[in-house]
Amino acid sequence: MSSQKLSKSYASYVLQLSSVSIPSKMQEALADDRWTNAMAEEMAALEKNATWKLVHLPKGKKTVGCRWVFAIKHKADGTVERYKARLVAKGYTQSYGVDYQETFAPVAKLNTVRVLLSLAINRDWPLLQFDVKNAFLHGDLAEEVYMDPPPGIA
């Protein structure tokens, strides 16, 4: 790709974005301290929030797998802000009516966001943006869910 037609600042931004890569295999992540630190940070947050407890799998129960999802958070100038690792359950291995009865995902509607932005502008409210490192929904599950241990964590 040619960067001749890009401004110097934008060319620098694009160069910063392409200078780092997200691991495609677990072995790649485990070989890089930046990713192992991100995984340790995620595990610490999960433990702090008492997300699970380690137990032996009871007879007749099956586990849900899990995997790591990696991402790089960039600053506005393209430099790396932080490396993120999220542990996600492989929920697609579950069956409706057997493993769960309902699903729920809180999502803001775009019209609601537009109304809030309009109110903020018309009333001169300050607008702030921030990043939440770890957000957890605090709800109790009625079902028992057993998950495999995270890959790469002993």
Number of C-alpha atoms within 10 A of each C-alpha: 3 6 12 8 8 11 10 11 11 14 15 15 16 16 14 15 16 9 10 11 10 14 16 10 9 15 10 11 21 17 11 11 10 15 23 18 16 19 25 14 17 18 18 12 16 15 12 9 13 9 11 11 8 9 7 7 12 8 6 5 9 14 14 16 18 16 17 18 15 19 16 17 12 14 11 9 14 18 18 15 12 14 17 21 23 16 16 12 15 14 12 9 10 14 10 10 8 7 15 14 10 7 6 5 5 6 6 8 8 9 9 10 11 11 11 12 14 13 12 13 12 9 9 9 11 7 8 5 5 5 6 6 9 11 9 9 6 8 6 6 8 8 9 8 13 18 16 15 14 16 13 13 10 5
